[in-house]
C-alpha cells in the first residue's frame, strides 16, 4: 500500500517561493514510476482544486491555468518523490496542498497525503 507524505509548506511573503515535496513509502521505485502524481489544494471555504499533474511517462505535465508559468511539477522516481516548485506566490495561493497518486490505467486518484499548509502574506 502506497502512502504519501507532504512537506515543505510554510509562511512566505507574496512574490516568494516554496518547494513542496511528496515522498511515497510502501512502493518500490518501479511501482512509483507507474503512478501519475498530482498536486491539489483546498483554501478555506472552498472545494479542493487541481493544481498540477505529472504523468508516469517522461515530460507529461499539466497545470491549472491559475498556476501556469509560476509552478513547476517534477518527479524523482529513484527517490519515490514528487515536487512542486512554487514561484511568484500570491495570497490567493494560500491553501492546504495535497499530493495524490493515480495508478496506471486508472482514472481517479486513489492515494492521498494528509496535506501541508501554504500561507502567502501580503
C-alpha atoms as an extended CHARMM CRD file, in Angstrom:
* protein
*
       122  EXT
         1         1  UNK       CA              0.0000000000        0.0000000000        0.0000000000  PROA      1               0.0000000000
         2         2  UNK       CA              1.4730000000        3.3030000000       -1.1220000000  PROA      2               0.0000000000
         3         3  UNK       CA              1.4700000000        6.1140000000        1.4410000000  PROA      3               0.0000000000
         4         4  UNK       CA              2.2060000000        9.7660000000        0.6540000000  PROA      4               0.0000000000
         5         5  UNK       CA              3.6900000000       12.3760000000        2.9920000000  PROA      5               0.0000000000
         6         6  UNK       CA              3.9420000000       16.0370000000        2.0190000000  PROA      6               0.0000000000
         7         7  UNK       CA              6.4740000000       18.5170000000        3.3740000000  PROA      7               0.0000000000
         8         8  UNK       CA              7.8240000000       21.9700000000        2.6270000000  PROA      8               0.0000000000
         9         9  UNK       CA              4.8220000000       24.1230000000        3.3880000000  PROA      9               0.0000000000
        10        10  UNK       CA              5.0530000000       27.2870000000        5.4390000000  PROA      10              0.0000000000
        11        11  UNK       CA              4.5670000000       31.0320000000        5.5410000000  PROA      11              0.0000000000
        12        12  UNK       CA              6.0070000000       33.1600000000        2.7490000000  PROA      12              0.0000000000
        13        13  UNK       CA              5.5460000000       36.7140000000        1.5440000000  PROA      13              0.0000000000
        14        14  UNK       CA              3.8730000000       37.4580000000       -1.7650000000  PROA      14              0.0000000000
        15        15  UNK       CA              6.3510000000       37.1140000000       -4.6000000000  PROA      15              0.0000000000
        16        16  UNK       CA              8.3330000000       34.4960000000       -2.7470000000  PROA      16              0.0000000000
        17        17  UNK       CA              8.9230000000       30.8160000000       -3.4520000000  PROA      17              0.0000000000
        18        18  UNK       CA              8.4020000000       27.4750000000       -1.7830000000  PROA      18              0.0000000000
        19        19  UNK       CA              9.1490000000       23.9230000000       -2.8600000000  PROA      19              0.0000000000
        20        20  UNK       CA              6.8020000000       21.1910000000       -1.7230000000  PROA      20              0.0000000000
        21        21  UNK       CA              7.8920000000       17.5780000000       -1.5930000000  PROA      21              0.0000000000
        22        22  UNK       CA              5.8120000000       14.4190000000       -1.5270000000  PROA      22              0.0000000000
        23        23  UNK       CA              7.5200000000       11.2040000000       -0.5160000000  PROA      23              0.0000000000
        24        24  UNK       CA              5.9450000000        7.8490000000       -1.2780000000  PROA      24              0.0000000000
        25        25  UNK       CA              6.5180000000        4.9150000000        1.0100000000  PROA      25              0.0000000000
        26        26  UNK       CA              5.3930000000        1.3320000000        0.7000000000  PROA      26              0.0000000000
        27        27  UNK       CA              6.2630000000        1.3050000000       -3.0080000000  PROA      27              0.0000000000
        28        28  UNK       CA              9.3170000000        0.1880000000       -4.8810000000  PROA      28              0.0000000000
        29        29  UNK       CA             10.9360000000        2.5860000000       -7.3080000000  PROA      29              0.0000000000
        30        30  UNK       CA              9.3800000000        0.6430000000      -10.1540000000  PROA      30              0.0000000000
        31        31  UNK       CA              5.8660000000        0.8710000000       -8.7010000000  PROA      31              0.0000000000
        32        32  UNK       CA              6.1370000000        4.5980000000       -8.0200000000  PROA      32              0.0000000000
        33        33  UNK       CA              7.2320000000        5.2550000000      -11.5860000000  PROA      33              0.0000000000
        34        34  UNK       CA              3.9540000000        3.7130000000      -12.7800000000  PROA      34              0.0000000000
        35        35  UNK       CA              1.8820000000        6.2980000000      -10.9130000000  PROA      35              0.0000000000
        36        36  UNK       CA              0.7810000000        9.6260000000      -12.2650000000  PROA      36              0.0000000000
        37        37  UNK       CA              1.2440000000       12.1240000000       -9.4430000000  PROA      37              0.0000000000
        38        38  UNK       CA             -0.7510000000       15.2440000000       -8.8060000000  PROA      38              0.0000000000
        39        39  UNK       CA             -0.9400000000       18.2220000000       -6.5220000000  PROA      39              0.0000000000
        40        40  UNK       CA             -4.2570000000       19.6260000000       -5.3600000000  PROA      40              0.0000000000
        41        41  UNK       CA             -5.1150000000       22.4100000000       -2.9530000000  PROA      41              0.0000000000
        42        42  UNK       CA             -8.0130000000       23.4780000000       -0.7730000000  PROA      42              0.0000000000
        43        43  UNK       CA             -8.4580000000       27.0000000000        0.5020000000  PROA      43              0.0000000000
        44        44  UNK       CA            -10.7140000000       27.7960000000        3.4780000000  PROA      44              0.0000000000
        45        45  UNK       CA            -14.3550000000       27.6510000000        2.4790000000  PROA      45              0.0000000000
        46        46  UNK       CA            -13.5710000000       26.3550000000       -0.9950000000  PROA      46              0.0000000000
        47        47  UNK       CA            -13.5690000000       22.9880000000       -2.6860000000  PROA      47              0.0000000000
        48        48  UNK       CA            -10.4020000000       21.0790000000       -3.3920000000  PROA      48              0.0000000000
        49        49  UNK       CA             -8.9810000000       22.0160000000       -6.7820000000  PROA      49              0.0000000000
        50        50  UNK       CA             -6.4590000000       20.5810000000       -9.1940000000  PROA      50              0.0000000000
        51        51  UNK       CA             -3.0680000000       22.3020000000       -9.3240000000  PROA      51              0.0000000000
        52        52  UNK       CA             -0.7000000000       20.1580000000      -11.3910000000  PROA      52              0.0000000000
        53        53  UNK       CA             -0.0650000000       16.6400000000      -12.5910000000  PROA      53              0.0000000000
        54        54  UNK       CA              2.9300000000       14.7350000000      -13.8850000000  PROA      54              0.0000000000
        55        55  UNK       CA              2.4450000000       11.5150000000      -15.7500000000  PROA      55              0.0000000000
        56        56  UNK       CA              4.4110000000        8.3270000000      -15.4790000000  PROA      56              0.0000000000
        57        57  UNK       CA              5.8070000000        8.9280000000      -18.9460000000  PROA      57              0.0000000000
        58        58  UNK       CA              8.6270000000       11.4990000000      -19.0810000000  PROA      58              0.0000000000
        59        59  UNK       CA              7.6740000000       15.0620000000      -19.8750000000  PROA      59              0.0000000000
        60        60  UNK       CA              3.9580000000       14.6910000000      -19.4100000000  PROA      60              0.0000000000
        61        61  UNK       CA              2.7420000000       17.5580000000      -17.2440000000  PROA      61              0.0000000000
        62        62  UNK       CA             -0.3630000000       19.6670000000      -16.9390000000  PROA      62              0.0000000000
        63        63  UNK       CA             -1.2710000000       22.7010000000      -14.8420000000  PROA      63              0.0000000000
        64        64  UNK       CA             -4.2600000000       24.6770000000      -13.7270000000  PROA      64              0.0000000000
        65        65  UNK       CA             -4.4720000000       27.9920000000      -15.5470000000  PROA      65              0.0000000000
        66        66  UNK       CA             -4.1350000000       29.8390000000      -12.2390000000  PROA      66              0.0000000000
        67        67  UNK       CA             -0.6130000000       28.4820000000      -11.6440000000  PROA      67              0.0000000000
        68        68  UNK       CA              0.6820000000       28.0320000000      -15.1830000000  PROA      68              0.0000000000
        69        69  UNK       CA              4.0370000000       29.7670000000      -15.6180000000  PROA      69              0.0000000000
        70        70  UNK       CA              4.5680000000       30.0620000000      -11.8480000000  PROA      70              0.0000000000
        71        71  UNK       CA              4.5120000000       26.4740000000      -10.5750000000  PROA      71              0.0000000000
        72        72  UNK       CA              6.5780000000       23.5290000000      -11.8080000000  PROA      72              0.0000000000
        73        73  UNK       CA              5.9040000000       19.8800000000      -11.0240000000  PROA      73              0.0000000000
        74        74  UNK       CA              8.6830000000       17.3250000000      -11.2530000000  PROA      74              0.0000000000
        75        75  UNK       CA              9.4910000000       13.8570000000      -10.0020000000  PROA      75              0.0000000000
        76        76  UNK       CA             12.4870000000       11.7990000000       -8.9540000000  PROA      76              0.0000000000
        77        77  UNK       CA             11.4880000000        8.1630000000       -9.3310000000  PROA      77              0.0000000000
        78        78  UNK       CA             14.7200000000        6.9350000000       -7.7760000000  PROA      78              0.0000000000
        79        79  UNK       CA             13.7260000000        8.8020000000       -4.6180000000  PROA      79              0.0000000000
        80        80  UNK       CA              9.9940000000        7.9830000000       -4.8220000000  PROA      80              0.0000000000
        81        81  UNK       CA              9.3700000000       11.7190000000       -4.5980000000  PROA      81              0.0000000000
        82        82  UNK       CA              7.3950000000       14.3400000000       -6.4820000000  PROA      82              0.0000000000
        83        83  UNK       CA              7.9800000000       18.0640000000       -6.1260000000  PROA      83              0.0000000000
        84        84  UNK       CA              6.0490000000       21.2520000000       -6.6550000000  PROA      84              0.0000000000
        85        85  UNK       CA              8.1950000000       24.3430000000       -7.1260000000  PROA      85              0.0000000000
        86        86  UNK       CA              6.0650000000       27.4070000000       -6.4790000000  PROA      86              0.0000000000
        87        87  UNK       CA              7.3780000000       30.7960000000       -7.5650000000  PROA      87              0.0000000000
        88        88  UNK       CA              5.8350000000       34.2740000000       -7.6470000000  PROA      88              0.0000000000
        89        89  UNK       CA              3.4210000000       33.2290000000       -4.9340000000  PROA      89              0.0000000000
        90        90  UNK       CA              0.2380000000       35.2130000000       -4.4170000000  PROA      90              0.0000000000
        91        91  UNK       CA             -2.0500000000       35.4810000000       -1.3850000000  PROA      91              0.0000000000
        92        92  UNK       CA             -4.6890000000       33.5490000000       -3.3290000000  PROA      92              0.0000000000
        93        93  UNK       CA             -2.3120000000       30.5660000000       -3.3990000000  PROA      93              0.0000000000
        94        94  UNK       CA             -2.9030000000       30.1750000000        0.3450000000  PROA      94              0.0000000000
        95        95  UNK       CA             -4.3180000000       26.6850000000        0.9190000000  PROA      95              0.0000000000
        96        96  UNK       CA             -3.6200000000       23.2130000000        2.1830000000  PROA      96              0.0000000000
        97        97  UNK       CA             -1.7280000000       21.4160000000       -0.5710000000  PROA      97              0.0000000000
        98        98  UNK       CA             -2.2800000000       17.7050000000       -1.0970000000  PROA      98              0.0000000000
        99        99  UNK       CA             -0.2430000000       15.1880000000       -3.0130000000  PROA      99              0.0000000000
       100       100  UNK       CA             -2.0910000000       12.3590000000       -4.7470000000  PROA      100             0.0000000000
       101       101  UNK       CA             -1.2700000000        9.3020000000       -6.8170000000  PROA      101             0.0000000000
       102       102  UNK       CA             -3.1330000000        7.6990000000       -9.6980000000  PROA      102             0.0000000000
       103       103  UNK       CA             -2.1280000000        4.1960000000      -10.7230000000  PROA      103             0.0000000000
       104       104  UNK       CA             -1.5340000000        3.4740000000      -14.3920000000  PROA      104             0.0000000000
       105       105  UNK       CA             -4.6900000000        2.5960000000      -16.3550000000  PROA      105             0.0000000000
       106       106  UNK       CA             -6.9380000000        4.2050000000      -13.7360000000  PROA      106             0.0000000000
       107       107  UNK       CA             -8.8270000000        7.4680000000      -13.9810000000  PROA      107             0.0000000000
       108       108  UNK       CA             -9.1080000000        8.5840000000      -10.3960000000  PROA      108             0.0000000000
       109       109  UNK       CA             -6.6050000000        9.4970000000       -7.7070000000  PROA      109             0.0000000000
       110       110  UNK       CA             -6.7330000000        6.6690000000       -5.2080000000  PROA      110             0.0000000000
       111       111  UNK       CA             -3.8880000000        7.5900000000       -2.8530000000  PROA      111             0.0000000000
       112       112  UNK       CA             -3.7540000000       10.8760000000       -0.9370000000  PROA      112             0.0000000000
       113       113  UNK       CA             -1.4290000000       12.5320000000        1.5180000000  PROA      113             0.0000000000
       114       114  UNK       CA             -2.5900000000       14.4590000000        4.5810000000  PROA      114             0.0000000000
       115       115  UNK       CA             -1.6240000000       17.8600000000        3.2020000000  PROA      115             0.0000000000
       116       116  UNK       CA              0.7590000000       20.6800000000        4.0290000000  PROA      116             0.0000000000
       117       117  UNK       CA             -0.2640000000       24.2660000000        4.7480000000  PROA      117             0.0000000000
       118       118  UNK       CA              0.9610000000       27.0670000000        2.4960000000  PROA      118             0.0000000000
       119       119  UNK       CA              0.2560000000       30.6230000000        3.6090000000  PROA      119             0.0000000000
       120       120  UNK       CA              1.1710000000       33.6140000000        1.4580000000  PROA      120             0.0000000000
       121       121  UNK       CA              1.0790000000       37.0080000000        3.1600000000  PROA      121             0.0000000000
       122       122  UNK       CA              0.9400000000       40.4490000000        1.5930000000  PROA      122             0.0000000000
